[in-house]
């Protein structure tokens, strides 16, 4: 095996971050991805970030490997390494191999990991069963991230895209964003496992309603609208059925409620800015997007729908029962 030269740990971490970012920027410059492919790249990277954190946390618990870093950490894991990892797997490999069979980027990723990870013991210390962890990150991070990116880029299999987007958004809202905010007060999302049993059971039970609301919105977009909640991968027809007959922003309401519930259970005001950001995002970017995209595409049908269906407080009766439609 070709050995790596001896490099300082900080320099290795810099290379693990800047190298993939440079490669991603270069392939975007030369490949000139379409708007759909750019969206796929974004989603591939976003998918990998929370799931790489989760699998690497599991790797430390099961003894697959551990990182030696003591700075720039989130949940004990080096942030720069994870971001570089996500950029390479979710972005670069997608764009660089988008015309190749799916097995090609997977083989490339495995080969690089098998070469690099044992060669940087100053950054990551491998356990005897680290190849099991390698299989886990391939299954949980690389493979679904590539699937999401490729299907988004080609606008195929909207149901699969919607499911993966929902899972990725759930990982961001229920894990990554709370982990970042709690880190500032010395807390951890994994404090959940130290709670009393009643509290551990009460949190998922409390989240069921908001999660169902969000999934109902994703379902309507995929099945009735033939699109997804992502503004750059939107429904092709106006969706006014199901939960959208009562509420115009079910996904934002779902996310807001989840953040508020997490704020209560984690007893941390640091999570309130996340809830506030949902409102700002909805009243800012979403309204702008509706004005310059949805209103243009759907015209009077959209104007009439928005006149009768509110953003935050659901209607008592479905939109179809509104008079003078």
C-alpha positions as CSV (number, residue, x, y, z in Angstrom):
1,X,0.0,0.0,0.0
2,X,1.3,3.5,-0.9
3,X,2.2,5.1,2.4
4,X,1.2,8.7,3.3
5,X,4.1,11.0,4.3
6,X,4.2,12.0,8.0
7,X,2.2,15.2,8.4
8,X,1.1,17.1,11.5
9,X,-2.4,16.3,12.7
10,X,-3.6,19.8,12.2
11,X,-2.3,19.8,8.6
12,X,-4.1,16.5,8.0
13,X,-7.3,17.9,9.3
14,X,-6.9,20.9,7.0
15,X,-6.3,18.6,4.0
16,X,-9.3,16.5,4.9
17,X,-11.5,19.7,4.8
18,X,-9.9,21.8,2.1
19,X,-9.1,18.9,-0.3
20,X,-12.7,17.8,-0.8
21,X,-14.0,21.4,-0.9
22,X,-11.4,22.2,-3.7
23,X,-12.3,19.0,-5.6
24,X,-16.0,19.9,-5.3
25,X,-15.5,23.4,-6.5
26,X,-13.3,22.2,-9.4
27,X,-15.8,19.6,-10.6
28,X,-18.7,22.1,-10.4
29,X,-16.6,24.6,-12.5
30,X,-15.8,22.1,-15.2
31,X,-19.0,19.9,-15.1
32,X,-21.3,22.9,-15.1
33,X,-24.2,21.1,-13.4
34,X,-27.8,22.0,-14.3
35,X,-30.1,23.5,-11.7
36,X,-31.4,20.1,-10.9
37,X,-27.9,18.6,-10.5
38,X,-26.8,21.5,-8.3
39,X,-29.8,20.8,-6.1
40,X,-28.9,17.1,-6.0
41,X,-25.3,18.1,-5.0
42,X,-26.6,20.2,-2.2
43,X,-29.0,17.5,-0.9
44,X,-26.2,14.9,-1.1
45,X,-23.9,16.9,1.1
46,X,-26.7,17.9,3.5
47,X,-27.7,14.2,3.8
48,X,-24.2,13.1,4.7
49,X,-23.4,15.7,7.4
50,X,-25.9,14.5,10.1
51,X,-25.6,10.8,9.3
52,X,-21.8,10.9,9.3
53,X,-22.0,12.5,12.7
54,X,-24.4,9.8,13.9
55,X,-22.5,6.8,12.4
56,X,-19.1,8.2,13.7
57,X,-20.6,8.6,17.1
58,X,-21.8,5.0,16.9
59,X,-18.3,4.0,15.7
60,X,-16.8,5.4,18.9
61,X,-19.3,3.6,21.1
62,X,-18.8,0.2,19.4
63,X,-15.0,0.6,19.1
64,X,-14.8,0.7,15.3
65,X,-12.6,3.9,15.5
66,X,-12.1,7.0,17.5
67,X,-10.8,10.5,16.7
68,X,-7.9,11.9,18.6
69,X,-8.9,15.6,18.1
70,X,-9.5,17.8,21.0
71,X,-10.7,21.0,19.3
72,X,-13.3,22.1,16.8
73,X,-15.6,19.3,18.0
74,X,-19.3,18.6,17.9
75,X,-20.4,15.7,20.1
76,X,-16.7,14.8,20.4
77,X,-16.2,14.5,16.6
78,X,-14.1,16.8,14.4
79,X,-16.4,19.2,12.5
80,X,-13.9,19.9,9.8
81,X,-13.3,16.2,9.0
82,X,-17.0,15.5,8.8
83,X,-17.7,18.5,6.5
84,X,-14.9,17.5,4.2
85,X,-16.1,13.9,4.2
86,X,-19.6,15.0,3.3
87,X,-18.4,17.3,0.6
88,X,-16.4,14.5,-1.0
89,X,-19.1,11.8,-0.7
90,X,-22.2,13.8,-1.3
91,X,-21.0,16.4,-3.7
92,X,-17.8,15.5,-5.6
93,X,-18.4,11.8,-6.1
94,X,-21.9,12.5,-7.4
95,X,-20.8,15.1,-10.0
96,X,-17.6,13.3,-11.0
97,X,-19.4,10.0,-11.6
98,X,-23.0,11.0,-12.5
99,X,-22.8,9.2,-15.8
100,X,-21.2,6.0,-14.3
101,X,-22.9,3.0,-12.7
102,X,-23.6,3.6,-9.0
103,X,-21.0,0.9,-8.1
104,X,-18.2,3.2,-9.4
105,X,-18.3,5.9,-6.7
106,X,-18.9,3.3,-4.0
107,X,-15.7,1.4,-5.0
108,X,-13.8,4.7,-5.2
109,X,-14.9,5.7,-1.8
110,X,-14.1,2.4,-0.2
111,X,-10.7,2.2,-1.8
112,X,-9.8,5.7,-0.6
113,X,-11.0,5.0,3.0
114,X,-9.1,1.7,3.1
115,X,-6.0,3.6,2.0
116,X,-6.3,6.8,4.0
117,X,-7.8,5.8,7.4
118,X,-5.1,3.4,8.5
119,X,-2.4,5.9,7.3
120,X,-3.5,8.8,9.6
121,X,-3.3,7.3,13.2
122,X,-2.6,10.8,14.5
123,X,-6.1,11.8,13.6
124,X,-8.1,8.5,13.8
125,X,-7.3,5.3,15.7
126,X,-8.9,2.2,14.2
127,X,-10.3,-0.7,16.1
128,X,-10.0,-4.3,15.1
129,X,-13.5,-4.3,13.5
130,X,-13.3,-0.9,11.8
131,X,-14.3,-2.4,8.4
132,X,-17.7,-3.0,9.9
133,X,-17.9,0.7,10.6
134,X,-16.8,1.3,7.0
135,X,-19.8,-0.8,5.8
136,X,-22.1,1.1,8.1
137,X,-21.1,4.5,6.7
138,X,-21.4,3.2,3.2
139,X,-24.9,1.9,3.8
140,X,-26.2,4.9,5.9
141,X,-24.3,7.8,4.4
142,X,-22.7,7.3,1.0
143,X,-25.3,5.1,-0.8
144,X,-28.5,7.0,0.2
145,X,-26.7,10.3,-0.4
146,X,-25.8,9.3,-3.9
147,X,-29.3,8.0,-4.6
148,X,-30.8,11.2,-3.4
149,X,-28.4,13.3,-5.5
150,X,-28.8,11.3,-8.6
151,X,-32.6,11.0,-8.5
152,X,-32.8,14.8,-7.8
153,X,-30.5,15.5,-10.7
154,X,-32.5,13.4,-13.1
155,X,-35.9,14.2,-11.6
156,X,-36.8,10.6,-11.3
157,X,-38.6,8.5,-8.7
158,X,-40.2,11.4,-6.8
159,X,-41.5,9.1,-4.0
160,X,-37.9,7.9,-3.2
161,X,-36.7,11.5,-3.3
162,X,-39.4,12.6,-0.9
163,X,-38.7,9.8,1.6
164,X,-35.0,10.5,1.6
165,X,-35.6,14.3,2.0
166,X,-37.9,13.6,4.9
167,X,-35.3,11.4,6.6
168,X,-32.6,13.9,6.0
169,X,-34.6,16.8,7.3
170,X,-35.5,14.7,10.4
171,X,-31.9,14.1,11.1
172,X,-31.1,17.8,10.8
173,X,-34.0,18.9,13.0
174,X,-33.9,16.2,15.7
175,X,-30.2,15.7,15.9
176,X,-27.7,18.0,14.1
177,X,-29.2,21.5,14.8
178,X,-30.0,20.7,18.5
179,X,-26.5,19.2,18.9
180,X,-24.9,22.4,17.6
181,X,-27.0,24.6,19.9
182,X,-26.7,22.5,23.0
183,X,-22.9,22.3,22.5
184,X,-22.7,26.0,23.3
185,X,-24.0,25.4,26.8
186,X,-22.0,22.3,27.4
187,X,-25.0,20.0,26.8
188,X,-25.6,17.1,24.4
189,X,-28.5,15.6,22.5
190,X,-27.3,12.2,23.8
191,X,-28.2,13.4,27.4
192,X,-31.5,11.9,26.3
193,X,-30.2,8.4,27.3
194,X,-29.6,9.6,30.8
195,X,-33.2,10.8,31.3
196,X,-35.8,9.0,33.4
197,X,-37.7,6.4,31.5
198,X,-40.9,8.4,31.5
199,X,-39.2,11.4,30.0
200,X,-37.4,9.2,27.4
201,X,-40.8,7.8,26.3
202,X,-42.6,11.2,26.5
203,X,-40.4,12.9,24.0
204,X,-41.0,10.7,21.0
205,X,-44.7,10.5,21.9
206,X,-44.8,14.3,21.9
207,X,-43.1,14.5,18.6
208,X,-45.5,12.1,16.8
209,X,-48.0,14.8,16.0
210,X,-45.6,17.3,14.4
211,X,-43.8,14.4,12.6
212,X,-47.1,13.1,11.2
213,X,-48.0,16.6,10.1
214,X,-44.7,17.0,8.2
215,X,-44.9,13.6,6.6
216,X,-48.5,14.3,5.5
217,X,-47.3,17.4,3.7
218,X,-44.4,15.5,2.1
219,X,-46.9,12.8,1.0
220,X,-49.2,15.3,-0.7
221,X,-46.4,17.0,-2.5
222,X,-45.0,13.7,-3.8
223,X,-48.3,11.9,-4.7
224,X,-50.5,14.8,-5.8
225,X,-47.9,17.4,-6.8
226,X,-45.2,15.1,-8.3
227,X,-42.5,17.1,-6.5
228,X,-40.9,17.6,-3.1
229,X,-40.8,20.3,-0.4
230,X,-37.4,21.6,-1.6
231,X,-37.9,24.9,-3.3
232,X,-35.6,23.9,-6.2
233,X,-37.4,20.6,-6.6
234,X,-41.0,21.7,-6.3
235,X,-44.3,20.1,-7.1
236,X,-45.4,20.4,-10.7
237,X,-49.0,21.0,-9.9
238,X,-50.6,23.1,-7.2
239,X,-51.3,21.0,-4.1
240,X,-54.5,22.0,-2.2
241,X,-55.6,18.6,-0.9
242,X,-54.9,16.7,2.3
243,X,-53.3,18.7,5.0
244,X,-52.8,21.6,2.5
245,X,-56.6,22.0,2.5
246,X,-56.3,23.3,6.1
247,X,-52.8,24.8,6.3
248,X,-50.5,26.4,3.7
249,X,-47.3,25.8,5.6
250,X,-47.6,22.4,7.3
251,X,-43.9,21.6,7.0
252,X,-42.8,24.8,8.6
253,X,-45.4,24.4,11.4
254,X,-44.2,20.8,11.9
255,X,-40.6,22.0,12.2
256,X,-41.5,24.8,14.5
257,X,-43.4,22.5,16.9
258,X,-40.6,20.0,16.9
259,X,-38.1,22.7,18.0
260,X,-40.4,24.0,20.7
261,X,-40.9,20.5,22.0
262,X,-37.2,19.9,22.1
263,X,-36.7,23.2,23.9
264,X,-39.0,22.1,26.6
265,X,-37.6,18.6,27.0
266,X,-34.0,19.6,26.9
267,X,-34.8,22.5,29.2
268,X,-32.5,24.8,27.1
269,X,-33.4,28.3,25.8
270,X,-30.5,27.8,23.3
271,X,-33.0,25.8,21.1
272,X,-35.4,28.8,20.9
273,X,-33.4,30.5,18.1
274,X,-33.9,27.4,16.0
275,X,-37.7,27.8,16.4
276,X,-37.5,31.5,15.7
277,X,-35.4,30.8,12.5
278,X,-38.3,28.7,11.2
279,X,-40.6,31.7,11.4
280,X,-38.1,34.0,9.8
281,X,-37.4,31.5,7.0
282,X,-41.1,31.1,6.4
283,X,-42.0,34.7,6.4
284,X,-38.9,35.7,4.5
285,X,-37.5,33.2,2.0
286,X,-40.7,31.1,1.6
287,X,-42.8,34.2,0.9
288,X,-40.3,35.5,-1.6
289,X,-40.2,32.1,-3.3
290,X,-44.0,31.9,-3.4
291,X,-44.2,35.4,-5.0
292,X,-41.6,34.9,-7.7
293,X,-42.1,31.2,-8.4
294,X,-45.3,29.6,-7.2
295,X,-47.5,32.6,-8.0
296,X,-46.0,32.9,-11.4
297,X,-46.5,29.2,-12.2
298,X,-50.0,28.8,-10.8
299,X,-51.4,32.2,-11.2
300,X,-55.0,32.8,-10.1
301,X,-55.4,29.4,-8.6
302,X,-52.5,30.1,-6.2
303,X,-53.9,33.6,-5.4
304,X,-57.3,32.2,-4.6
305,X,-55.9,29.4,-2.5
306,X,-53.6,31.7,-0.4
307,X,-56.6,34.1,0.2
308,X,-58.5,31.4,2.0
309,X,-55.8,29.1,3.6
310,X,-53.6,30.5,6.4
311,X,-49.9,29.8,7.1
312,X,-49.9,29.0,10.8
313,X,-53.4,28.5,12.1
314,X,-55.4,25.7,10.3
315,X,-58.8,26.2,8.9
316,X,-61.8,24.6,10.6
317,X,-63.1,23.3,7.3
318,X,-61.1,22.1,4.2
319,X,-60.4,24.5,1.4
320,X,-62.7,22.6,-1.0
321,X,-65.7,23.7,1.2
322,X,-64.8,27.4,0.8
323,X,-67.7,29.3,-0.8
324,X,-67.3,31.1,-4.2
325,X,-64.4,29.0,-5.4
